[in-house]
């Protein structure tokens, strides 16, 4: 189980369109921030103040509802993905209906 400090949803279009969780772990002065992107969301559950996102690889990302977003560093990583994707990689504005989304596109 992965528990990021911050997270966003991204949509990847193309032949196999799907959503992914992009997680940010905040580092300190010496370590810096790090990130990880899951394999593709297959389902989501609510557990108190958290969403549990299950991925195609069997991973689970436990994301706090109030931690949607990214750091300055991971914002630049996301911007690079968007820029290099020819419109196929999109960062999703914070959705209000996460439990009702159709995760299998």
WOGIQUI-V593615 format. One record per pair of residues at least 24 apart in sequence whose C-alpha atoms are under 7 Angstrom apart, sorted by sequence separation. I is the first residue (numbers start at 1). J is the second residue. D is the distance in whole Angstrom. If there is no record, write none. Layout:
i->I j->J d->D
i->I j->J d->D
This chain:
i->68 j->94 d->7
i->35 j->74 d->7
i->33 j->73 d->7
i->24 j->70 d->6
i->24 j->74 d->7
i->44 j->99 d->7
i->7 j->63 d->7
i->1 j->59 d->6
i->2 j->60 d->6
i->3 j->61 d->6
i->1 j->60 d->5
i->2 j->61 d->5
i->3 j->62 d->5
i->4 j->63 d->6
i->1 j->61 d->6
i->2 j->62 d->6
i->3 j->63 d->6
i->7 j->67 d->6
i->8 j->68 d->6
i->43 j->103 d->6
i->1 j->62 d->7
i->6 j->67 d->5
i->7 j->68 d->5
i->8 j->69 d->5
i->42 j->103 d->6
i->5 j->67 d->7
i->6 j->68 d->6
i->7 j->69 d->5
i->8 j->70 d->7
i->41 j->103 d->6
i->42 j->104 d->6
i->6 j->69 d->6
i->7 j->70 d->6
i->6 j->70 d->6
i->14 j->88 d->6
i->13 j->88 d->5
i->12 j->88 d->6
i->13 j->89 d->7
i->12 j->89 d->5
i->11 j->89 d->6
i->12 j->90 d->6
i->10 j->89 d->7
i->11 j->90 d->5
i->10 j->90 d->5
i->11 j->91 d->6
i->10 j->91 d->4
i->11 j->92 d->7
i->9 j->91 d->6
i->10 j->92 d->5
i->9 j->92 d->5
i->19 j->103 d->7
i->18 j->104 d->7
i->18 j->105 d->6
i->17 j->105 d->6
